Amino acid sequence: SGDTVPVHTHRWSSVLYILGTSDFIRYDADGNAVFDSRTATQPMPENGAVLWQPPLPPHSVENVGTGEIRVIAIELKD
């Protein structure tokens, strides 16, 4: 917890396999908060969940929870 992933992008859609979750904030490329899991209306996925994620523009992620975020992302490239 407390770690921040630098600005990066996900050009392609991906399948996510969740290995570990924690509360997090996603920021856009300019540092503006665009998502905070602590105030989300949907529950966070549990460990072992498989999710679909569309491409994401440049962003960074800050772990603001007590757990470790671990995700395997399989990007579906053209």
C-alpha positions as CSV (number, residue, x, y, z in Angstrom):
1,S,0.0,0.0,0.0
2,G,1.0,3.6,-0.5
3,D,2.7,2.9,-3.9
4,T,2.0,4.8,-7.1
5,V,2.3,3.5,-10.6
6,P,3.6,6.2,-13.0
7,V,1.6,7.6,-15.9
8,H,1.0,4.9,-18.5
9,T,-1.7,3.8,-21.0
10,H,-3.5,0.7,-22.0
11,R,-3.9,1.0,-25.8
12,W,-5.9,-2.2,-26.2
13,S,-8.8,-3.9,-24.4
14,S,-7.8,-6.5,-21.9
15,V,-9.0,-9.3,-19.7
16,L,-8.0,-8.8,-16.1
17,Y,-7.4,-11.6,-13.5
18,I,-7.5,-10.1,-10.0
19,L,-4.9,-11.6,-7.6
20,G,-5.1,-9.0,-4.9
21,T,-7.2,-5.9,-4.2
22,S,-6.9,-2.7,-2.3
23,D,-8.5,0.8,-2.4
24,F,-6.9,3.0,-5.1
25,I,-7.2,6.3,-6.8
26,R,-6.8,6.6,-10.6
27,Y,-5.5,9.9,-11.9
28,D,-5.5,11.3,-15.5
29,A,-2.3,12.4,-17.2
30,D,-2.7,15.8,-15.6
31,G,-2.9,14.5,-12.0
32,N,-6.7,14.9,-11.6
33,A,-8.5,12.2,-9.7
34,V,-10.9,10.4,-12.1
35,F,-11.8,7.4,-9.9
36,D,-11.6,6.6,-6.2
37,S,-12.5,3.0,-5.2
38,R,-13.5,4.2,-1.7
39,T,-16.4,6.2,-3.1
40,A,-17.4,3.8,-6.0
41,T,-21.0,2.8,-6.3
42,Q,-20.0,-0.8,-7.4
43,P,-18.3,-3.2,-5.0
44,M,-14.6,-3.9,-5.7
45,P,-14.0,-7.3,-7.4
46,E,-12.8,-10.1,-5.2
47,N,-9.6,-12.1,-5.6
48,G,-10.0,-14.5,-8.5
49,A,-12.4,-12.3,-10.4
50,V,-12.0,-12.0,-14.2
51,L,-13.0,-8.7,-15.7
52,W,-13.1,-7.0,-19.2
53,Q,-11.5,-3.6,-19.4
54,P,-11.7,-1.3,-22.5
55,P,-8.6,0.7,-23.5
56,L,-7.6,3.4,-21.0
57,P,-6.0,6.8,-21.8
58,P,-2.9,7.9,-20.0
59,H,-3.3,7.5,-16.2
60,S,-1.5,6.7,-12.9
61,V,-2.8,4.7,-10.0
62,E,-2.1,5.3,-6.3
63,N,-2.7,2.5,-3.7
64,V,-4.5,4.2,-0.8
65,G,-5.6,1.0,1.0
66,T,-3.9,-1.5,3.2
67,G,-3.6,-4.4,0.7
68,E,-1.5,-5.2,-2.3
69,I,-2.9,-4.7,-5.8
70,R,-2.0,-7.5,-8.0
71,V,-3.5,-8.0,-11.5
72,I,-2.7,-10.0,-14.5
73,A,-3.7,-8.1,-17.6
74,I,-3.9,-9.8,-21.0
75,E,-4.2,-7.2,-23.7
76,L,-5.9,-8.2,-26.9
77,K,-3.8,-6.5,-29.6
78,D,-4.8,-5.9,-33.2
